[in-house]
Amino acid sequence: MTPLNGDTIWAYIVDHHAERIGVKRRKPALENMEKIFGATFRLANEVGFRAMSLRDLCRETGLSMGGLYGYIESKDQLAEMIEDVVRHASQELPRMFQHVQAPLERLESLVRATIYLSEILQPWFYFVYMDSRVLSFEQRGMAKNSELSIQAEIADMISQLAPVPAGKPDLLAAHIVAMFQDWYIKRWKYRAAKVHVDDFADSTLAMIRSHLS
């Protein structure tokens, strides 16, 4: 059901940024986009996105500088593309569960889906959270608004519950967002404890349900 996954994400990037990408042959464009972003995440983890250079990216991907420029013009553009992917995927999720009538069930579906989506796109979510400072002012604002939009969706569902749970819906929603963000921000902790994504999602929903239902 996910709007983007390991197979469809490259097609989304190539299609959505077609006017920026100089390479028009689809198969090499898809393959090289996967190389470029995979290398970006590896280098960002090893040396930091700020310290990473386009020459580092060429060396990591095996592309020439001219070949790289056929896909991206700068690191800023690369960061913008990553933020765009996360924002698009996050904004599509609430629409997937509009048909669910019960507010608590719709909320639980959205939270579980967000956890699973962040598992599929973990490097992308982690980058936007940790390296948002490298985004342009406008792009940072869009990233913040995307998170606030999800929080507002959750707060609206909480306000529809009967009886309304103790606490302000917007603050409760902020706590819920922080809970599922922990999964992709501190993966080392859960990996060391051998916590599976299903167990994390079940535990998160159990805590939410204990307060809201």
C-alpha positions in Angstrom: 0.0 0.0 0.0 2.9 2.3 0.6 3.1 5.3 -1.8 6.9 4.8 -2.2 9.2 1.8 -1.7 12.5 0.5 -2.7 11.3 -0.2 -6.2 9.0 2.8 -7.0 11.1 5.6 -5.4 13.5 5.9 -8.2 10.7 6.2 -10.8 9.1 8.9 -8.6 12.4 10.9 -8.5 13.1 10.6 -12.2 9.5 11.6 -13.1 9.1 14.3 -10.5 12.4 16.0 -11.3 12.4 15.3 -15.1 13.0 18.9 -16.0 16.2 19.0 -13.9 17.6 15.7 -15.0 19.6 15.8 -18.2 19.7 12.1 -18.8 16.5 11.1 -20.6 17.1 7.3 -21.1 15.0 5.8 -18.4 16.9 2.6 -17.5 20.3 4.2 -16.8 18.5 7.1 -15.1 16.8 4.8 -12.6 20.0 2.8 -12.0 22.2 5.8 -11.5 19.7 7.6 -9.2 19.8 4.5 -7.0 23.6 4.7 -7.0 23.7 8.4 -6.3 21.3 8.4 -3.3 22.8 5.2 -1.9 26.2 6.8 -2.0 24.9 10.0 -0.5 23.5 8.3 2.5 26.7 6.3 3.1 28.9 9.4 2.8 26.5 11.4 5.0 26.8 8.8 7.7 30.6 8.5 7.4 31.8 12.1 6.9 28.6 14.1 7.2 26.6 15.7 4.4 28.3 19.1 4.9 31.8 17.6 4.5 30.8 15.5 1.5 31.8 16.8 -1.9 30.5 16.0 -5.4 34.0 14.5 -6.1 33.4 12.1 -3.2 30.1 11.2 -4.7 31.8 10.6 -8.1 34.3 8.3 -6.5 31.6 6.4 -4.5 29.3 5.9 -7.5 31.9 5.4 -10.2 30.3 8.3 -12.3 32.4 11.0 -13.8 31.8 14.6 -12.8 30.1 15.2 -16.1 28.0 12.1 -15.6 27.0 13.2 -12.2 25.9 16.6 -13.4 23.5 14.9 -15.8 21.4 14.1 -12.7 22.2 16.7 -10.1 23.6 20.2 -10.2 24.6 20.6 -6.6 24.4 19.1 -3.1 21.6 21.6 -2.4 19.5 20.0 -5.1 20.3 16.5 -3.8 19.1 17.6 -0.3 15.9 19.1 -1.8 15.1 15.8 -3.6 15.5 13.8 -0.4 13.2 16.2 1.5 10.7 16.0 -1.3 10.5 12.2 -1.2 9.9 12.2 2.6 7.3 15.0 2.3 5.5 13.3 -0.6 5.3 9.9 1.2 4.3 11.4 4.5 1.5 13.5 3.0 0.1 10.5 1.1 -0.3 8.3 4.2 -3.3 10.0 5.8 -5.2 9.8 2.5 -4.8 6.0 2.6 -6.9 5.7 5.7 -9.7 8.3 5.1 -12.2 5.5 4.6 -11.6 4.2 8.2 -14.6 5.6 10.2 -13.5 5.0 13.8 -11.1 7.8 14.9 -9.0 5.6 17.1 -8.7 2.9 14.5 -7.8 5.5 11.8 -5.2 6.9 14.2 -3.7 3.5 14.9 -3.6 2.7 11.2 -1.8 6.0 10.4 0.8 5.5 13.2 1.6 1.9 12.2 1.8 2.9 8.5 4.2 5.8 9.4 6.4 3.4 11.4 6.5 0.9 8.5 7.1 3.6 5.9 10.0 5.0 8.0 11.4 1.4 8.1 11.3 1.2 4.3 12.7 4.7 3.8 14.9 4.9 7.0 17.9 6.7 5.4 15.6 9.2 3.8 13.7 10.0 7.1 16.9 10.1 9.1 18.6 12.5 6.7 15.7 15.0 6.8 15.6 14.9 10.6 19.3 15.1 11.2 20.5 17.2 8.2 17.6 19.6 7.8 20.0 22.4 8.4 21.5 21.9 5.0 18.2 22.6 3.3 17.3 26.0 1.9 15.2 28.2 4.1 12.1 27.5 2.0 12.8 23.7 2.0 13.2 23.7 5.8 9.9 25.4 6.1 8.2 22.8 3.9 9.8 20.0 5.9 8.5 21.6 9.2 5.0 22.1 7.7 4.9 18.5 6.6 5.6 17.3 10.2 3.1 19.7 11.6 0.5 18.5 9.1 0.8 14.9 10.3 0.7 16.2 13.9 -2.5 18.2 13.1 -4.1 15.1 11.5 -3.4 13.1 14.7 -4.7 15.9 16.9 -7.9 16.0 14.9 -8.4 12.3 15.3 -7.8 12.6 19.1 -10.4 15.4 19.4 -13.0 13.1 17.7 -12.6 10.4 20.4 -15.5 10.0 22.9 -14.8 10.5 25.7 -12.0 13.0 24.8 -8.9 11.8 26.6 -7.2 13.9 29.3 -4.7 16.4 27.9 -4.6 18.8 24.9 -5.0 17.0 21.6 -2.2 18.9 20.0 0.3 18.1 22.8 -0.8 14.4 22.8 -0.3 14.4 19.1 3.2 15.8 19.5 4.1 13.1 22.0 2.9 10.4 19.5 5.0 11.9 16.7 8.0 11.9 19.0 7.4 8.2 19.8 7.4 7.0 16.2 10.3 9.3 15.2 12.5 7.5 17.7 12.3 4.4 15.5 14.2 5.9 12.6 16.4 8.4 14.6 17.8 5.9 17.1 17.8 2.7 15.1 21.1 1.6 16.7 19.3 1.3 20.1 16.6 -1.0 18.7 19.0 -2.9 16.5 21.2 -3.7 19.6 18.1 -4.8 21.5 17.0 -6.9 18.5 13.6 -5.2 18.4 11.7 -6.0 15.2 9.6 -3.2 13.6 6.4 -5.2 14.3 7.2 -5.3 18.0 8.0 -1.6 18.1 4.8 -0.8 16.3 2.7 -3.0 18.6 4.3 -1.5 21.7 3.8 2.0 20.4 0.1 1.4 19.7 -0.4 -0.3 23.0 0.9 2.8 24.8 -1.3 5.1 22.7 -4.3 2.9 23.3 -3.8 2.8 27.0 -4.2 6.6 27.3 -6.6 7.3 24.5 -9.2 4.5 24.6 
